[in-house]
Amino acid sequence: MPILLRAGQNIIEVEAPNLVIYRLRGVLDGDDLRAMRGAQRQWMADKDHILGLVDVSEMEGATADARKESMRPDGGTSHRALAYFGSRFSVRVAVELLLRALRLLRATPYPMRFCEDEASARAWLEEQRPELLRRVRESASGGATLLRTLSDAEEAEARQGAAAIDQR
C-alpha cells in the first residue's frame, strides 16, 4: 500500500481509486494533524469523492491543538464518508464525542461512523459509495443538497461534547 505521508508516529496510506487510510498512533498533536491534512488536500485535489478509513487502535489521545485543528474545515471535496475503528474505550468515547461535535457544529454533510474493526469499517464505507456517487452526479448537474438544521438541543449537546473534549 503506498504511503502518502508519515507525520510523527502517524501514517497516511492510499488505495486506488479513492480510499485514504489514516493510522493514528500515540498522542496526536496539531502539527502532525496539519501535515496530514496538507497531504490529504494534495492527494484528493482531483477526486470527486473519497472514502476515509481511520485506524485509532494505537491512538492514545490528542492534544488541545489537535482537537482545535480537527474542528477546522479541511478543504477538498465534501463528498466523502469516514469510518473509524479500533481503540480502547476511553479513546472511542472521545472520538465519538468529536464526531458528534463535527456533525453538529460544522453541519458536516458526510456520513461518519465508528466500527468495531477494519473489515466492518471497509464494508460500511463501500455501502456509502453509491450515495456519494449520486451526490457527485447531483452536484455536477447543479442539484442542491439539503443539510438539516440543528435543533437547539442538538447544538447544545454538540457544544458540550466539544467542551468535554477540550477539557481532556
Buried (B, 14 or more C-beta within 10 A) or exposed (E): EEEBBBBBBBBBBBEEEBBBBBBBBBBBBBBBBBBBBBBBEEBBEEBBBBBBBBBBBBBBEBBEBBBBBBBEEBEBBEBBBBBBBBBEEEBBBBBBBBBBBBBBBEEBBBBBBBBEEBEEBBEBBEEBEEBBEEBBEEBEEEEEEEEEEBEEEBEEBBEEBBEBBEEE
